[in-house]
Amino acid sequence: MSYSEPVRPMARSRRFPPGAAGVDLTVRPISAAEHLAFVRAQRSVSFLQTPAWGRVKTEWRSESLGWYDGPRLVGAGLVLHRPVPRLERFTLAYLPEGPVIDWTGDVDAWLDPLAAHLKAGGAFAIRLGGPVRTHVWSSDEIKEGIADPGTRRLTDVPASWTDPVGARVTDRLRGAGWLPQSPEDGFGVGHPQFKYEIPLAGRTEDDLLRGMNQLWRRNIRKAAKEGVEVTGGQVTDGQVSGREDVTAFHDLYVHTAERDRFTPRPLRYFETMFSVLGAEDPERIGLYLARHRGDLVAAAVMVRVGTHAVYAYGASSTGKREVRGSNACQWAMIRDALATGCDVYDLRGITPTLDLDDPHVGLIQFKAGTGGQAVRYVGEWDLPLRPLVYRTFDLYMKRRGR
């Protein structure tokens, strides 16, 4: 589906404070090619902020925006537009895990022209989730928190590292009228505020194995001893070689959804995801399949942009769980991420509960076994641009359970 955009003047920021780089920032649409070139020049960008992701999310209208300091492109963002029911001329403008700007500087100087541009184009609100950390906890700190009966949440444990940039961004967003959207349990309608990550820079495979707990190391050895074989489906010219592999993954994913009680995405979604992301960059996406004596026991999807590798989707069989296919898949992806020079292997979302009576605690226990670290980000925030329409939309979403 194609959309025509009205021609409108560039939105401008207020002036930077004295001594800051640049004078004025302007925001205007950029082409997918310009956007991709900017992404490729960065060390790390969320795959949700690549131009291809807009073509995966076919139910949204997308546009690429650029921030200019004079003639120089200094920032970029993928915006997904969602219309308001019965008020289709207004949209929620969503920048998942973006935009890609200098969050260490004057945040208002970047976000003010974004708001002006999007409001002129019919947005009733902006939702974004800046890729900015606030706190980090080590696996040992998580383990100690779980062992302490008086500790219920990750945020009850003193963090091993706090980022002053994250604190400053949070304060500035709140002071400028942005509304936090991240729920207490860490999961909501958008993307998670709490993630689990394994640092890879400067480490070897042996280092990574030593950092894992005894159970993870034993399960990796168990999978190898049982003869679990992990293969990676390749993407060529935007097409997965062996479409049957994607179908096999999806069948197992649907089985996993039925067992774990979540709503699966359709096969077409994954076919589009592999085709579009693979066409943008042949190293962007990979499919990993773990088989034991011909039976598919686990499968996973890894997406990589620059030095950031992400475990995006996973599936596992209910039978043959003792051969540890999921651990074999994860270890194969971690090794590949390390071999391709990634700084981080991202296991994605966790809930911040450390309460053993909470069924969600198993997720953080499983991921903490890798020896990585839990990371809290600033989370997602909304800026109402048309308050009446925003309140109508918010009520509608609450009534339908978001």
Summary of the structure (lengths in Angstrom):
residues: 402
radius of gyration: 21.7
end to end distance: 25.1
largest distance: 66.8
contacts: 1302
relative contact order: 0.16
helix: 36%
strand: 29%
